[in-house]
Amino acid sequence: MDPRIHRRRVEVRREEGRRRFRVLIGVTAVTAVGLAGWAATGSSLLDLDQMVIEGAVHSGPDDIRFASGLHRGERMLDVDDSVVVRGVGTLPWVQSAMVSKRWPGTVRIRVVERQPVAFTVSQAGNAALVDLSGRILAWVDVPPPGLGALAGLPPAGPPGSTLGAEGTAALAVAVALPAELRARAAGVSPAGGGRGEVDIHLRTDGPDADGIVRLGPPDDLDRKFTAVRAVLAQVDLRNLAVIDVRRPDSPVLTRREVPSKVSTPRVG
């Protein structure tokens, strides 16, 4: 056979082999893309199978799962982190939430909970726990020890609501109270007049009625608290009515008038 004809036949067979290989690669690529698209859109392998809740103490895991809006079987690609965070954030105790996905089918929700710093009277007549922002966390029969007591406010609404504006100044003072004054405080309340001023109601020893500390606005609190401590340590507190430290450099103490006993002379 002519060597030229033989070489031509070899080249033709090689070209046919290369064409078949290119077709095979193309078919494989199309199949892979199709499988990937099917997996992303229709495969149960990428459905939500499990929700893991972390950091929840007061918020029940079932409540968090419900608030998240997620349900088993939905596509992982449809999980919107921001929507989940907003939903979980509506729970009274939740301060913040973070969402992460662990493929193929797990969503992890980690929450940071709020901390109670004070309590007030609830609409049910028991104690309403309040956090630093004024949010009502829960209604309880007995508040935890060490919390500031708020007084003179409208009854607190349900968990998840917030204190009204009149409670903001009182809350700031209740949180800032030094331990020795908090131990003597029966409550912190808005002063009359609606000017944002605050009163501290003191427990007094003995049968006398409680005294009142007039703080004025919740500013310059360190100096005002120092003035209150000085008065309490140096003066006789019997018949105490008011300690006015609105001007902390010149505290003023007012006492209640004690009714005097008038003797009636005998007749005859």
Residue pairs with C-beta under 8 A, 6 or more apart in sequence:
39 45
39 46
40 46
40 77
41 75
44 73
45 104
45 105
46 75
46 76
46 77
46 103
46 104
46 105
47 72
47 73
47 74
47 75
47 76
47 105
48 70
48 71
48 72
48 73
48 74
48 75
48 76
48 79
48 105
48 106
48 107
49 72
49 104
49 105
49 106
50 72
50 105
50 106
50 107
51 65
51 68
51 70
51 72
51 106
51 107
51 108
51 109
52 106
52 107
52 108
52 109
53 61
53 64
53 65
53 109
53 110
53 111
54 108
54 109
54 110
54 111
55 110
55 111
55 112
55 113
56 64
56 111
56 113
57 93
57 113
58 93
58 113
58 137
58 138
59 91
59 92
59 93
59 94
59 111
59 113
63 91
64 88
64 91
64 94
64 109
64 111
67 87
67 88
67 90
67 91
68 84
68 87
68 88
68 107
68 109
69 83
69 84
69 87
70 79
70 84
70 107
76 101
76 103
76 104
76 105
76 107
79 99
79 101
79 107
81 99
84 97
84 99
84 107
84 109
85 96
85 97
85 98
85 99
88 94
88 97
88 109
88 111
89 96
89 97
90 160
91 160
92 114
92 135
92 136
92 137
92 138
92 159
92 160
93 113
93 114
93 137
93 138
94 111
94 112
94 113
94 114
95 111
95 112
95 113
95 114
95 131
96 111
96 112
97 109
97 110
97 111
97 112
98 109
98 110
98 111
99 107
99 108
99 109
100 107
100 108
100 110
101 107
101 108
102 108
114 131
114 132
114 133
114 135
114 137
115 131
115 132
116 129
116 130
116 131
116 137
116 138
116 143
116 144
116 147
117 130
117 131
117 132
117 147
117 148
117 171
117 174
117 175
118 129
118 130
118 147
118 148
118 149
118 150
118 171
118 174
118 175
119 127
119 128
119 129
119 130
119 140
119 143
119 147
119 148
119 149
119 150
120 127
120 128
120 130
120 149
120 150
120 151
120 153
120 156
120 163
120 167
121 127
121 128
121 153
121 155
121 156
122 128
122 136
122 139
122 155
122 156
123 155
123 156
123 157
123 158
124 139
125 155
126 139
126 140
126 141
127 139
127 140
127 141
127 142
127 143
128 136
128 137
128 138
128 139
128 140
128 155
128 156
129 136
129 137
129 138
129 139
129 140
129 143
129 144
129 147
130 136
130 137
130 150
130 156
130 163
130 167
130 171
131 137
132 171
132 175
133 162
134 162
134 163
134 167
134 168
134 171
135 160
135 161
135 162
135 163
136 156
136 157
136 158
136 159
136 160
136 161
136 162
136 163
137 159
138 159
139 156
139 158
139 159
146 182
148 171
148 174
148 175
148 177
148 182
148 185
148 188
149 174
149 185
149 186
149 187
149 188
150 163
150 167
150 170
150 171
150 174
150 187
150 188
150 189
151 170
151 186
151 187
151 188
151 189
151 201
152 170
152 187
152 189
152 190
152 199
153 163
153 164
153 166
153 167
153 170
153 189
153 190
154 164
154 166
156 163
163 171
166 190
166 194
167 190
169 190
169 196
169 197
169 198
169 217
169 218
170 188
170 189
170 190
170 198
171 188
172 198
172 218
173 188
173 198
173 200
173 215
173 218
173 221
174 182
174 185
174 188
176 218
176 221
176 225
177 185
177 188
177 200
177 225
178 225
178 229
180 229
181 200
181 225
181 228
181 229
184 202
184 203
184 232
185 200
185 201
185 202
185 203
186 201
186 202
186 203
186 210
187 200
187 201
188 198
188 199
188 200
188 201
189 198
189 199
189 201
190 196
190 197
190 198
190 199
191 197
191 198
191 199
191 214
191 215
191 216
195 217
196 217
196 218
197 214
197 215
197 216
197 217
197 246
198 215
198 216
198 217
198 218
199 212
199 213
199 214
199 215
200 212
200 213
200 215
200 228
201 210
201 211
201 212
201 213
202 210
202 211
202 212
202 213
202 240
202 243
203 210
204 210
204 211
204 237
204 240
205 237
206 238
208 237
208 238
208 239
208 240
208 256
209 256
211 237
211 240
211 241
211 242
211 243
212 241
212 242
212 243
213 228
213 242
213 243
213 244
213 245
214 242
214 243
214 244
214 245
214 246
215 221
215 224
215 245
215 246
216 224
216 245
216 246
220 248
223 248
223 249
224 245
224 246
224 248
226 248
227 245
227 248
227 249
227 251
228 243
228 245
228 251
230 251
231 243
231 245
231 251
231 253
232 243
235 253
238 255
239 255
239 256
239 258
240 253
240 255
240 256
241 254
241 255
241 256
242 252
242 253
242 254
243 251
243 252
243 253
243 254
244 251
244 252
244 253
244 254
245 251
